[in-house]
Amino acid sequence: MRTQVAIIGAGPSGLLLGQLLHKAGIANVIVERQTGDYVLGRIRAGILEQVTVDLLAESGVGDRVKREGVVHHSIELVFAGSRHPIDVHGLTGGKVVTAYGQTELTKDLMDARQAAGLATVYEAANVSLHDFDGTRPRVRYEKDGGTHEIECDFIAGCDGFHGVSRATVKDAITEFEREYPFGWLGVLADVPPVSPHAIVYGNSERGFSLCSMRSMTRSRYYVQCPLDDKVEAWSDQRFWDELRRRLDPELAARIVTGPSIEKSIAPLRSFVAEPMRFGRLFLAGDASHIVPPTGAKGLNLAASDVKYLSSAFVEYFQEKSAAAIDSYSERCLRRVWKAERFSWWLTGLMHRFPDTQGFGQRMQEAELDYLVHSRAASTALAENYVGLPL
């Protein structure tokens, strides 16, 4: 098989890249080791920056997010028993974020790819990447009892932290990592959100909490928990009781509870791999960087990588220029590190760490008090939350 761009990974970043390239007339094939149902069933992020919403529109799959996504104009911070709104819309000159589940976004992109008749190889085993340091890269995989090969001009590694793309160049990259000493216990439930137009972040002596939404009838809630906690130890009732204890009384009384659809514990990590280009192999999304979910940047960073990469490929094939390809890694990493900084800062501000006792808790509350009463500090938070410009 011959194509212009071979994309490894059929998650949102790989699918979005494939769709943008297709719209530009650039042939591409996606290779994915899992089944399509498995990819679609992964429960992930649900807050989209305007950059990401605009990219979906540019790729031709923005109708449903525009119709069904719920726009958020503010966030709310709960600390010391009180709740404080941050008007991100007003502080950023009208910018917003949109609540729209990653599962729905993935479905939109899958449907568009299928409708266009574009090639996606699911259940590809033993994927390997070859000759990307030359001019004729190849992707090899096994399926249906045979070995197959794709010849291409470029390889885009969109296959996540555990994928083959980063593993292939592991000896040539520098990795920066911080692991956090706690996890997030998350519950997805078909209940109306406690705040329909805001995301609520809680800081309390019992730990962090987060109230977000996927739609007007489906909500996603989190509480900070020890890394060695077991999901089985958390009944639905225990979760709802604990969440209420970490919020202000008025908000706690408004929570509508219900049976969990999905419940899991996720560790938190900050991770960056540099560089993001190796000859004709390019890393994008979680293959190169991971942020703690506190700042809602993971999916959005992947989308900005895809924007840079798709534009670079379009420039290469249509204008015969390699300038954007040559600057891809530098441009991405500049934005990545800013998002890493914001996610690290917000995580440190809102969570209880092993040394967050007495003095540490009061320091967090003092910084939060300054944050909500200083327009400059609130603006800095808002600008980062809605997404820095490309």
One Martini backbone bead per residue (centre of mass of N, CA, C, O) as a GRO file, in nm:
protein
  390
    1MET     BB    1   0.099   0.035   0.019
    2ARG     BB    2   0.020   0.383  -0.073
    3THR     BB    3   0.107   0.700   0.085
    4GLN     BB    4   0.163   1.005   0.235
    5VAL     BB    5   0.017   0.948   0.528
    6ALA     BB    6   0.097   0.781   0.823
    7ILE     BB    7  -0.124   0.693   1.090
    8ILE     BB    8  -0.080   0.645   1.437
    9GLY     BB    9  -0.380   0.625   1.545
   10ALA     BB   10  -0.755   0.643   1.633
   11GLY     BB   11  -0.781   0.886   1.777
   12PRO     BB   12  -0.846   1.213   1.782
   13SER     BB   13  -0.575   1.303   1.653
   14GLY     BB   14  -0.569   1.108   1.411
   15LEU     BB   15  -0.851   1.177   1.296
   16LEU     BB   16  -0.809   1.483   1.262
   17LEU     BB   17  -0.570   1.468   1.075
   18GLY     BB   18  -0.708   1.302   0.853
   19GLN     BB   19  -0.931   1.512   0.793
   20LEU     BB   20  -0.752   1.756   0.719
   21LEU     BB   21  -0.601   1.615   0.488
   22HIS     BB   22  -0.843   1.543   0.316
   23LYS     BB   23  -0.940   1.839   0.270
   24ALA     BB   24  -0.640   1.890   0.123
   25GLY     BB   25  -0.569   1.620  -0.056
   26ILE     BB   26  -0.433   1.413   0.151
   27ALA     BB   27  -0.316   1.112   0.179
   28ASN     BB   28  -0.442   0.856   0.420
   29VAL     BB   29  -0.350   0.627   0.690
   30ILE     BB   30  -0.483   0.428   0.953
   31VAL     BB   31  -0.327   0.278   1.246
   32GLU     BB   32  -0.477   0.029   1.471
   33ARG     BB   33  -0.470  -0.197   1.746
   34GLN     BB   34  -0.757  -0.155   1.794
   35THR     BB   35  -1.076  -0.129   1.812
   36GLY     BB   36  -1.331   0.080   1.745
   37ASP     BB   37  -1.493   0.027   2.007
   38TYR     BB   38  -1.265   0.083   2.203
   39VAL     BB   39  -1.206   0.374   2.125
   40LEU     BB   40  -1.504   0.475   2.176
   41GLY     BB   41  -1.512   0.372   2.494
   42ARG     BB   42  -1.336   0.594   2.591
   43ILE     BB   43  -1.300   0.782   2.883
   44ARG     BB   44  -1.270   1.135   2.870
   45ALA     BB   45  -1.267   1.428   2.785
   46GLY     BB   46  -1.488   1.761   2.777
   47ILE     BB   47  -1.297   2.020   2.713
   48LEU     BB   48  -1.309   2.289   2.475
   49GLU     BB   49  -1.143   2.483   2.297
   50GLN     BB   50  -1.166   2.705   2.044
   51VAL     BB   51  -0.947   2.579   1.870
   52THR     BB   52  -1.088   2.299   1.855
   53VAL     BB   53  -1.359   2.387   1.739
   54ASP     BB   54  -1.237   2.516   1.482
   55LEU     BB   55  -1.108   2.253   1.373
   56LEU     BB   56  -1.368   2.097   1.334
   57ALA     BB   57  -1.482   2.291   1.129
   58GLU     BB   58  -1.246   2.274   0.924
   59SER     BB   59  -1.294   1.948   0.892
   60GLY     BB   60  -1.631   1.910   0.888
   61VAL     BB   61  -1.718   1.835   1.226
   62GLY     BB   62  -1.888   2.096   1.380
   63ASP     BB   63  -2.202   2.071   1.409
   64ARG     BB   64  -2.258   1.912   1.680
   65VAL     BB   65  -2.096   2.087   1.876
   66LYS     BB   66  -2.261   2.344   1.813
   67ARG     BB   67  -2.542   2.212   1.895
   68GLU     BB   68  -2.454   2.034   2.179
   69GLY     BB   69  -2.271   2.210   2.305
   70VAL     BB   70  -2.158   2.360   2.614
   71VAL     BB   71  -2.120   2.674   2.717
   72HIS     BB   72  -1.854   2.833   2.901
   73HIS     BB   73  -1.807   3.142   3.101
   74SER     BB   74  -1.715   2.985   3.369
   75ILE     BB   75  -1.563   2.954   3.687
   76GLU     BB   76  -1.536   2.777   4.008
   77LEU     BB   77  -1.419   2.846   4.342
   78VAL     BB   78  -1.356   2.631   4.622
   79PHE     BB   79  -1.298   2.778   4.953
   80ALA     BB   80  -1.345   2.797   5.279
   81GLY     BB   81  -1.670   2.740   5.214
   82SER     BB   82  -1.650   2.904   4.935
   83ARG     BB   83  -1.774   3.070   4.637
   84HIS     BB   84  -1.598   3.164   4.318
   85PRO     BB   85  -1.613   3.349   4.040
   86ILE     BB   86  -1.486   3.323   3.692
   87ASP     BB   87  -1.493   3.544   3.414
   88VAL     BB   88  -1.372   3.434   3.125
   89HIS     BB   89  -1.527   3.592   2.913
   90GLY     BB   90  -1.467   3.884   3.017
   91LEU     BB   91  -1.142   3.852   3.058
   92THR     BB   92  -1.107   3.757   2.722
   93GLY     BB   93  -1.312   3.894   2.516
   94GLY     BB   94  -1.520   3.620   2.467
   95LYS     BB   95  -1.410   3.362   2.565
   96VAL     BB   96  -1.446   2.998   2.554
   97VAL     BB   97  -1.585   2.689   2.654
   98THR     BB   98  -1.664   2.338   2.566
   99ALA     BB   99  -1.896   2.091   2.634
  100TYR     BB  100  -1.758   1.776   2.499
  101GLY     BB  101  -1.727   1.466   2.453
  102GLN     BB  102  -1.482   1.259   2.337
  103THR     BB  103  -1.669   1.041   2.232
  104GLU     BB  104  -1.825   1.229   2.038
  105LEU     BB  105  -1.586   1.330   1.875
  106THR     BB  106  -1.495   1.053   1.775
  107LYS     BB  107  -1.754   0.982   1.628
  108ASP     BB  108  -1.753   1.211   1.424
  109LEU     BB  109  -1.480   1.129   1.292
  110MET     BB  110  -1.553   0.841   1.214
  111ASP     BB  111  -1.797   0.905   1.037
  112ALA     BB  112  -1.644   1.083   0.833
  113ARG     BB  113  -1.441   0.868   0.742
  114GLN     BB  114  -1.645   0.660   0.643
  115ALA     BB  115  -1.797   0.848   0.439
  116ALA     BB  116  -1.514   0.895   0.271
  117GLY     BB  117  -1.352   0.615   0.249
  118LEU     BB  118  -1.125   0.582   0.453
  119ALA     BB  119  -0.837   0.436   0.567
  120THR     BB  120  -0.871   0.182   0.833
  121VAL     BB  121  -0.664  -0.006   1.057
  122TYR     BB  122  -0.769  -0.249   1.256
  123GLU     BB  123  -0.606  -0.471   1.444
  124ALA     BB  124  -0.295  -0.401   1.452
  125ALA     BB  125  -0.014  -0.590   1.470
  126ASN     BB  126   0.305  -0.530   1.521
  127VAL     BB  127   0.395  -0.242   1.497
  128SER     BB  128   0.628  -0.079   1.262
  129LEU     BB  129   0.906   0.147   1.209
  130HIS     BB  130   1.064   0.269   0.897
  131ASP     BB  131   1.289   0.483   0.743
  132PHE     BB  132   1.249   0.791   0.873
  133ASP     BB  133   1.557   0.893   0.798
  134GLY     BB  134   1.448   0.913   0.519
  135THR     BB  135   1.233   0.917   0.211
  136ARG     BB  136   1.098   0.602   0.278
  137PRO     BB  137   0.877   0.522   0.468
  138ARG     BB  138   0.759   0.256   0.698
  139VAL     BB  139   0.475   0.038   0.769
  140ARG     BB  140   0.434  -0.239   0.988
  141TYR     BB  141   0.195  -0.522   0.993
  142GLU     BB  142  -0.051  -0.737   1.147
  143LYS     BB  143  -0.315  -0.925   0.961
  144ASP     BB  144  -0.488  -1.199   0.900
  145GLY     BB  145  -0.199  -1.367   0.897
  146GLY     BB  146  -0.043  -1.110   0.788
  147THR     BB  147   0.196  -0.903   0.625
  148HIS     BB  148   0.218  -0.546   0.619
  149GLU     BB  149   0.271  -0.248   0.399
  150ILE     BB  150   0.355   0.107   0.424
  151GLU     BB  151   0.408   0.358   0.204
  152CYS     BB  152   0.565   0.686   0.264
  153ASP     BB  153   0.646   1.022   0.351
  154PHE     BB  154   0.493   1.008   0.638
  155ILE     BB  155   0.486   0.996   1.004
  156ALA     BB  156   0.220   0.985   1.252
  157GLY     BB  157   0.235   0.992   1.607
  158CYS     BB  158  -0.099   0.909   1.763
  159ASP     BB  159  -0.051   0.659   2.010
  160GLY     BB  160   0.054   0.753   2.267
  161PHE     BB  161   0.231   0.670   2.549
  162HIS     BB  162   0.218   0.336   2.465
  163GLY     BB  163   0.327   0.356   2.192
  164VAL     BB  164   0.542   0.299   1.918
  165SER     BB  165   0.658   0.574   1.843
  166ARG     BB  166   0.817   0.656   2.099
  167ALA     BB  167   0.963   0.381   2.137
  168THR     BB  168   1.137   0.399   1.872
  169VAL     BB  169   1.281   0.694   1.995
  170LYS     BB  170   1.380   0.679   2.295
  171ASP     BB  171   1.701   0.722   2.256
  172ALA     BB  172   1.640   1.036   2.121
  173ILE     BB  173   1.513   1.135   2.390
  174THR     BB  174   1.383   1.373   2.622
  175GLU     BB  175   1.263   1.333   2.957
  176PHE     BB  176   0.988   1.480   3.140
  177GLU     BB  177   0.889   1.424   3.493
  178ARG     BB  178   0.579   1.414   3.699
  179GLU     BB  179   0.457   1.266   3.989
  180TYR     BB  180   0.168   1.224   4.174
  181PRO     BB  181   0.045   1.155   4.522
  182PHE     BB  182  -0.227   1.103   4.344
  183GLY     BB  183  -0.571   1.074   4.257
  184TRP     BB  184  -0.865   1.019   4.051
  185LEU     BB  185  -1.200   0.991   4.128
  186GLY     BB  186  -1.434   0.888   3.885
  187VAL     BB  187  -1.774   0.993   3.784
  188LEU     BB  188  -2.035   0.873   3.578
  189ALA     BB  189  -2.359   1.039   3.524
  190ASP     BB  190  -2.719   1.057   3.480
  191VAL     BB  191  -2.697   1.385   3.560
  192PRO     BB  192  -2.733   1.690   3.636
  193PRO     BB  193  -2.567   1.960   3.665
  194VAL     BB  194  -2.480   2.172   3.922
  195SER     BB  195  -2.344   2.356   3.679
  196PRO     BB  196  -2.433   2.453   3.357
  197HIS     BB  197  -2.195   2.716   3.320
  198ALA     BB  198  -1.979   2.561   3.508
  199ILE     BB  199  -1.671   2.492   3.665
  200VAL     BB  200  -1.585   2.309   3.963
  201TYR     BB  201  -1.340   2.396   4.207
  202GLY     BB  202  -1.198   2.215   4.489
  203ASN     BB  203  -1.076   2.328   4.816
  204SER     BB  204  -0.980   2.113   5.087
  205GLU     BB  205  -0.899   1.932   5.370
  206ARG     BB  206  -0.995   1.663   5.198
  207GLY     BB  207  -0.958   1.787   4.910
  208PHE     BB  208  -1.020   1.750   4.591
  209SER     BB  209  -1.259   1.886   4.344
  210LEU     BB  210  -1.495   1.808   4.061
  211CYS     BB  211  -1.736   1.983   3.848
  212SER     BB  212  -1.882   1.849   3.560
  213MET     BB  213  -1.965   1.806   3.203
  214ARG     BB  214  -2.132   1.662   2.904
  215SER     BB  215  -2.427   1.750   2.971
  216MET     BB  216  -2.755   1.818   3.079
  217THR     BB  217  -2.757   1.477   3.166
  218ARG     BB  218  -2.433   1.465   3.208
  219SER     BB  219  -2.182   1.379   3.457
  220ARG     BB  220  -1.856   1.481   3.601
  221TYR     BB  221  -1.681   1.348   3.884
  222TYR     BB  222  -1.434   1.443   4.144
  223VAL     BB  223  -1.180   1.293   4.367
  224GLN     BB  224  -0.938   1.289   4.573
  225CYS     BB  225  -0.692   1.016   4.604
  226PRO     BB  226  -0.528   0.757   4.673
  227LEU     BB  227  -0.335   0.550   4.478
  228ASP     BB  228  -0.425   0.276   4.657
  229ASP     BB  229  -0.695   0.283   4.582
  230LYS     BB  230  -1.017   0.126   4.538
  231VAL     BB  231  -1.299   0.114   4.364
  232GLU     BB  232  -1.450  -0.100   4.545
  233ALA     BB  233  -1.445   0.104   4.803
  234TRP     BB  234  -1.650   0.281   4.614
  235SER     BB  235  -1.936   0.373   4.655
  236ASP     BB  236  -2.170   0.579   4.553
  237GLN     BB  237  -2.238   0.695   4.831
  238ARG     BB  238  -1.952   0.766   4.919
  239PHE     BB  239  -1.895   0.964   4.694
  240TRP     BB  240  -2.125   1.171   4.737
  241ASP     BB  241  -2.049   1.238   5.029
  242GLU     BB  242  -1.761   1.342   4.971
  243LEU     BB  243  -1.824   1.563   4.772
  244ARG     BB  244  -1.997   1.739   4.960
  245ARG     BB  245  -1.766   1.794   5.175
  246ARG     BB  246  -1.594   1.972   4.939
  247LEU     BB  247  -1.823   2.181   4.948
  248ASP     BB  248  -2.042   2.403   4.955
  249PRO     BB  249  -2.351   2.395   5.091
  250GLU     BB  250  -2.522   2.493   4.847
  251LEU     BB  251  -2.400   2.300   4.635
  252ALA     BB  252  -2.438   2.030   4.781
  253ALA     BB  253  -2.759   2.053   4.779
  254ARG     BB  254  -2.773   2.041   4.443
  255ILE     BB  255  -2.699   1.756   4.413
  256VAL     BB  256  -2.748   1.500   4.181
  257THR     BB  257  -2.803   1.167   4.210
  258GLY     BB  258  -2.658   0.847   4.086
  259PRO     BB  259  -2.573   0.603   3.902
  260SER     BB  260  -2.295   0.469   3.782
  261ILE     BB  261  -2.138   0.417   3.471
  262GLU     BB  262  -1.846   0.521   3.564
  263LYS     BB  263  -1.544   0.401   3.744
  264SER     BB  264  -1.228   0.563   3.835
  265ILE     BB  265  -0.864   0.558   3.867
  266ALA     BB  266  -0.632   0.831   3.821
  267PRO     BB  267  -0.337   0.927   3.754
  268LEU     BB  268  -0.084   1.183   3.785
  269ARG     BB  269   0.088   1.363   3.509
  270SER     BB  270   0.398   1.500   3.398
  271PHE     BB  271   0.488   1.512   3.037
  272VAL     BB  272   0.794   1.529   2.826
  273ALA     BB  273   0.901   1.496   2.483
  274GLU     BB  274   1.224   1.547   2.334
  275PRO     BB  275   1.147   1.578   2.052
  276MET     BB  276   0.883   1.570   1.773
  277ARG     BB  277   1.119   1.507   1.561
  278PHE     BB  278   1.220   1.229   1.319
  279GLY     BB  279   1.249   1.326   1.041
  280ARG     BB  280   0.951   1.152   0.921
  281LEU     BB  281   0.879   1.163   1.228
  282PHE     BB  282   0.582   1.242   1.426
  283LEU     BB  283   0.473   1.377   1.722
  284ALA     BB  284   0.146   1.352   1.898
  285GLY     BB  285   0.036   1.421   2.181
  286ASP     BB  286   0.072   1.162   2.411
  287ALA     BB  287   0.344   1.078   2.273
  288SER     BB  288   0.478   1.364   2.407
  289HIS     BB  289   0.232   1.450   2.616
  290ILE     BB  290   0.136   1.515   2.965
  291VAL     BB  291  -0.139   1.615   3.167
  292PRO     BB  292  -0.299   1.712   3.410
  293PRO     BB  293  -0.654   1.747   3.423
  294THR     BB  294  -0.704   2.023   3.566
  295GLY     BB  295  -0.674   2.214   3.284
  296ALA     BB  296  -0.789   2.081   3.021
  297LYS     BB  297  -0.529   2.003   2.790
  298GLY     BB  298  -0.485   1.737   2.639
  299LEU     BB  299  -0.671   1.749   2.385
  300ASN     BB  300  -0.590   2.043   2.304
  301LEU     BB  301  -0.291   1.986   2.250
  302ALA     BB  302  -0.337   1.779   2.030
  303ALA     BB  303  -0.484   1.976   1.839
  304SER     BB  304  -0.245   2.174   1.802
  305ASP     BB  305  -0.053   1.974   1.680
  306VAL     BB  306  -0.234   1.910   1.435
  307LYS     BB  307  -0.234   2.189   1.318
  308TYR     BB  308   0.069   2.211   1.267
  309LEU     BB  309   0.099   1.947   1.098
  310SER     BB  310  -0.107   1.992   0.873
  311SER     BB  311   0.018   2.259   0.773
  312ALA     BB  312   0.293   2.136   0.701
  313PHE     BB  313   0.191   1.935   0.488
  314VAL     BB  314   0.052   2.135   0.304
  315GLU     BB  315   0.306   2.302   0.243
  316TYR     BB  316   0.468   2.070   0.121
  317PHE     BB  317   0.262   1.967  -0.110
  318GLN     BB  318   0.169   2.263  -0.227
  319GLU     BB  319   0.460   2.450  -0.182
  320LYS     BB  320   0.738   2.305  -0.141
  321SER     BB  321   0.774   2.334   0.184
  322ALA     BB  322   0.982   2.281   0.498
  323ALA     BB  323   0.945   2.494   0.725
  324ALA     BB  324   0.714   2.376   0.910
  325ILE     BB  325   0.852   2.108   0.963
  326ASP     BB  326   1.114   2.224   1.096
  327SER     BB  327   0.923   2.388   1.327
  328TYR     BB  328   0.732   2.196   1.480
  329SER     BB  329   0.861   2.130   1.755
  330GLU     BB  330   0.905   2.419   1.858
  331ARG     BB  331   0.609   2.516   1.845
  332CYS     BB  332   0.480   2.306   2.023
  333LEU     BB  333   0.661   2.329   2.285
  334ARG     BB  334   0.587   2.613   2.360
  335ARG     BB  335   0.288   2.536   2.427
  336VAL     BB  336   0.326   2.293   2.609
  337TRP     BB  337   0.481   2.433   2.848
  338LYS     BB  338   0.252   2.628   2.919
  339ALA     BB  339   0.045   2.404   2.985
  340GLU     BB  340   0.213   2.263   3.198
  341ARG     BB  341   0.231   2.501   3.391
  342PHE     BB  342  -0.070   2.538   3.443
  343SER     BB  343  -0.134   2.249   3.543
  344TRP     BB  344   0.071   2.248   3.775
  345TRP     BB  345  -0.035   2.497   3.927
  346LEU     BB  346  -0.333   2.403   3.968
  347THR     BB  347  -0.264   2.144   4.115
  348GLY     BB  348  -0.108   2.277   4.355
  349LEU     BB  349  -0.352   2.464   4.449
  350MET     BB  350  -0.599   2.226   4.484
  351HIS     BB  351  -0.424   2.021   4.641
  352ARG     BB  352  -0.329   1.762   4.853
  353PHE     BB  353  -0.036   1.718   5.010
  354PRO     BB  354   0.173   1.579   5.235
  355ASP     BB  355   0.252   1.905   5.315
  356THR     BB  356  -0.064   1.989   5.349
  357GLN     BB  357  -0.049   2.158   5.630
  358GLY     BB  358  -0.172   2.415   5.774
  359PHE     BB  359   0.025   2.616   5.622
  360GLY     BB  360  -0.029   2.509   5.337
  361GLN     BB  361  -0.334   2.559   5.338
  362ARG     BB  362  -0.316   2.868   5.391
  363MET     BB  363  -0.158   2.933   5.132
  364GLN     BB  364  -0.370   2.845   4.935
  365GLU     BB  365  -0.596   3.035   5.039
  366ALA     BB  366  -0.439   3.298   4.986
  367GLU     BB  367  -0.406   3.261   4.681
  368LEU     BB  368  -0.707   3.235   4.617
  369ASP     BB  369  -0.791   3.509   4.731
  370TYR     BB  370  -0.619   3.669   4.534
  371LEU     BB  371  -0.729   3.555   4.268
  372VAL     BB  372  -1.042   3.654   4.314
  373HIS     BB  373  -0.940   3.978   4.380
  374SER     BB  374  -0.764   3.979   4.113
  375ARG     BB  375  -0.772   4.071   3.792
  376ALA     BB  376  -0.495   3.980   3.696
  377ALA     BB  377  -0.508   3.689   3.805
  378SER     BB  378  -0.777   3.609   3.670
  379THR     BB  379  -0.681   3.659   3.378
  380ALA     BB  380  -0.456   3.449   3.371
  381LEU     BB  381  -0.640   3.212   3.416
  382ALA     BB  382  -0.837   3.258   3.179
  383GLU     BB  383  -0.633   3.251   2.943
  384ASN     BB  384  -0.542   2.958   2.997
  385TYR     BB  385  -0.816   2.812   2.998
  386VAL     BB  386  -0.912   2.890   2.695
  387GLY     BB  387  -0.643   2.939   2.550
  388LEU     BB  388  -0.375   2.986   2.384
  389PRO     BB  389  -0.246   3.108   2.121
  390LEU     BB  390  -0.099   2.998   1.818
   0.00000   0.00000   0.00000
